[in-house]
Amino acid sequence: MTGTAVGQIMTAAAAPLLSRIYSPDEFGLLGVFAATAAIFGNIAALKYELAIVVPKSERDAVNVFALGVAVVVGMALVTAGLVGIFGDPFSNLLRSPGLRPVLWYLPFHVLVFGIYQVLSYWNTRCGQFARQAASRMCRSAGTVATQIACGLAQVPSNGLVIGQLTGQAVALAALAIQFARDDLSRVRNNLSPSKILDTARQYIAFPRYNTPQTLVNSISQTIPAFLLGTLFGPTVVGLYWFTHRLLYMPIDLITQSVRQVFFHRASHLYNSGGDVWALLWRATAGLCLIGMLPTLIILVGGSSLFGFIFGEDWAPGGAYARWLMLWFFFAFINAPSVMLIPLYNLQKLHAVYELFLLCMRIGAIYIGGLIGGELLAVAAFALVGVVFNALLIATIFMITYQGRVRAAPVPLAGQES
């Protein structure tokens, strides 16, 4: 978390400068690209990366790792084909002609981000969390430096996108160098083409259930960029995306690290019959305590803070921030619960949950936008997230508690219970 914090501080420190170099419209283009990239990038390995942590034997884990890399390469090629076929209609639908040339960066993003995710879960299995933090710090430095350089050099509006891609490539390089130095020989010694096919079949539940769930979740998370652009234009998208990104940075700082460490420990407890419920309770309560103060600060002073720090053009983003922060608080404390879903084989239930959440979010933005404008659309979207995150947390707590009760030893006759 220390290394990750350094990277996030660099990004946050650059935000007031970037908000004065680039306009809300230019951030709107980045927002639409980032939303599209998230949908493709999050399923780049068809969620086989999650299975890297599960096998007990290193040989199985190595072959799942290789399978994930192969799938990412295939998905990058598929993305290139989709951009070639649907790039123009998609840009016209969003009334954003500047998006068309930027879409050709998508295959590169899928390749780089997908392999980065596979390497990240390999490091999670190996307990190499310092590598993760270092790579995120490199990503932030590469992104910020490139975006500022492009802005000062008056590169066209895709300078923000170029910076984001550069940062991700730098992060991948940081992980790849350490992997090649420390782990490549282990992978070579355990790699088997026939075993790769066996692991693909053995862990088919991950692409079968986790991929649709992740796809729906990605669309659900990014749908505001598309709907707000369609309803209100790129300026509103830029205000929303900039605010969302700024508020999410500290959440990402903590939850990415917590999720990987929590998943690592929860997997060991689950496989050994340990008390997963107690770990879930401690992690959720700790996150709740951490998130309360910043949430209150944004709720009280969000509107005035944005105009003062980022310039008057960004003052409307403060009103968005007050609603988004409510959603982010529940998404923040939701992180441990989400990581238990694959351990308890709840992928089907989660897929249904995500589908209902997506439908509710689309309805909230569309109806809210038609009735009360962009602010009501953002508020309705955020409140739907609050309700659904709270329901998911309660459900996972109930399931893990029931498992804890069933695992409790039954006292023998004559013993105290």
Sequence and secondary structure as in RCSB ss.txt:
>XXXX:A:sequence
MTGTAVGQIMTAAAAPLLSRIYSPDEFGLLGVFAATAAIFGNIAALKYELAIVVPKSERDAVNVFALGVAVVVGM
ALVTAGLVGIFGDPFSNLLRSPGLRPVLWYLPFHVLVFGIYQVLSYWNTRCGQFARQAASRMCRSAGTVATQIAC
GLAQVPSNGLVIGQLTGQAVALAALAIQFARDDLSRVRNNLSPSKILDTARQYIAFPRYNTPQTLVNSISQTIPA
FLLGTLFGPTVVGLYWFTHRLLYMPIDLITQSVRQVFFHRASHLYNSGGDVWALLWRATAGLCLIGMLPTLIILV
GGSSLFGFIFGEDWAPGGAYARWLMLWFFFAFINAPSVMLIPLYNLQKLHAVYELFLLCMRIGAIYIGGLIGGEL
LAVAAFALVGVVFNALLIATIFMITYQGRVRAAPVPLAGQES
>XXXX:A:secstr
 HHHHHHHHHHHHHHHHHHHHS HHHHHHHHHHHHHHHHHHTTTTTTGGGGGGS SSHHHHHHHHHHHHHHHHHH
HHHHHHHHHHHHHHHHHHTT TTHHHHGGGHHHHHHHHHHHHHHHHHHHHHT HHHHHHHHHHHHHHHHHHHHHH
HHTT  TTHHHHHHHHHHHHHHHHHHHHHHHHTHHHHHHH  HHHHHHHHHHTTHIIIIIHHHHHHHHHHHHHHH
HHHHHHH HHHHHHHHHHHHHHHHHHHHHHHHHHHHHHHHHHHHHHHT  HHHHHHHHHHHHHHHHHHHHHHHHH
HHHHHHHHHH GGGTHHHHHHHHHHHHHHHHHHTHHHHHTTTTTT HHHHHHHHHHHHHHHHHHHHHHHHHH HH
HHHHHHHHHHHHHHHHHHHHHHHHHHHHHHHHS    TTS  
